[in-house]
Amino acid sequence: MAKKQKNSNSAKLGFEAKLFLAADKLRGSMDASEYKHVALGLVFLKYISDAFNTVYEKLQADEYADEEDAEEYLAERTFWVPKEARWGHLQANAKVPTIGKLVDDAMLAIEKSNAGLKGVLPTNYAREELNKTMLGELIDLISTIGMNEESDQSKDILGRVYEYFLGGFAGAEGKRGGEYFTPRSIVRVLTEMLEPYKGRVYDPCCGSGGMFVQSEKFVVEHGGRIGDIRVYGQEMNNTTWRLAKMNMAVRGIDADIKWNNEGSFHKDELADLKADFILANPPFNISDWGGDRLREDVRWKYGTPPASNANYAWLQHIVHHLAPNGTAGVVLANSSMSSKTSGEGDIRQSLVEHDLVDCMVALPGNLFYGVTIPCCLWFLAKNKNTEGFRNRKGEVLFIDARKLGTMFDRVVREFSAEDTAQISDTYHAWRGEEHAIDRRGEYEDVSGFCYSASLEDIKTHGYVLTPGRFVGAEDEIDDGVVFADKFKELKAELGQHFTESERLQKLIEEKINEF
């Protein structure tokens, strides 16, 4: 097992961290969930202004070009920034009392000039409760990003700052932050295992778009071309959708991200999409997903998911959107591996018997901001006998990664590069990929860490998919979950039953009154 090390990016307090800490001090009494839009909106504005200036200077040097012609910037795939929205103008006026209105006007001017950003940018900087002195200081602070850097490095720095700010605000918000930001450790494992080199990448609940950012990073780091993947997503929270659109723009990622307030279950904006790769972190154990209105949906091929919990609705929605040779990685609560409530055990059995489950990974706790309970990763495959891999039909790999990772601080655990490689190399060696075998050798079961199970093995365990049952974990109970964590999950599950019971009781009373 690889020696545990702290993630070098987090162990050092780099400029992104220093900038975030400085910005966070400026927010005063403002709640992090509100302040993040103030800060991230300005970071985005700085990015597109810097990108604009790079093209502007290039056009100025060309005697046949007009640097004030918006069409010139369209040709360079750069946002057109009107004069009143350029960062230099805002920085020069950072100390004036009307700076809030100037920022709002800048955002509106950019939206008006760029159809792709319509309705995306925050435009409430002039509100009375936002301290204008703080706003001016924040503009001055963000002005330091990219100083003394080459233009292309400056753009990358702005992207890094944006990503760090998203993570920092997720930490400040605690549990709620996980709704729009999936920790990098988890996304890194997903991308390293799925290896989205080429094709369509989809996330049906994309939050702020972190899965797409890491997919693009994977392609670049492994010598691929950015244009080789196309990204698609959907998000029902309008505020989070705006963050995603800005996040993609900061990174220069061409993404088709849809929004409606009904969500992927009730208004699937990409109904015909068949994706090569799906990476998703759906909200855990959601009980109010409106499942009672979707009892006969075409997506429920393996069983109708309970109206009291959306976990198996997400899994089947994802299977429905997989291409014939597609693969998916899904983050879910540990209870999804063993629950038999309201037919969930039957759906899980059907997924296994249809040979859709490729790999299960148990993760340690504390990977999410503000959430100590561990979660798991489901890896699904439409076809286990594709070119480039060995035929693994009738097999499922179980990996118990709960002992990996290092506590970065009191509340957050992170995977090192070695931890991620240990998990992903095991998976790739099991799939029979040469590059993984060269690094790790032929796949072998490792007691306490990994086990390749047959469908018959899984049947003997009652179709419970907890890795601890298969790899031989010690000092664990029932389905391999530590007692304190199991108790919390059972308590949450009991709460869901009470909620459903109350809903049914009200429905009965209404029917009686009608009668």
Secondary structure, 3 states (H helix, E strand, C coil): CCCCCCCHHHHCCCHHHHHHHHHHHHCCCCCHHHHHHHHHHHHHHHHHHHHHHHHHHHHHCCCCCCCCCHHHHHHCCCCCCCHHHCHHHHHHCCCCCCHHHHHHHHHHHHHHHCHHHCCCCCCCCCCCCCCHHHHHHHHHHHCCCCCCCCHHHHHHHHHHHHHHHHHHHHHHHHHHHHHCCCCHHHHHHHHHHHCCCCEEEEECCCCCCHHHHHHHHHHHHCCCCHHHEEEEEEECCHHHHHHHHHHHHHHCCCEEEEECCCHHHHCCCCCCCCEEEEEECCCCCCCCCCHHHCCCCCCCCCCCCCCCCCHHHHHHHHHHCEEEEEEEEEEEEHHHHCCCHHHHHHHHHHHHHCCCEEEEEECCCCCECCECCCEEEEEEECCCCCCCCCCCCCEEEEEECCCCCEECCCCCEECCHHHHHHHHHHHHHHHCCHHHHHHHCCCCCECCCEEEEEHHHHHHCCCCCCCHHHHCCCCCECCCECHHHHHHHHHHHHHHHHHHHHHHHHHHHHHHHHC
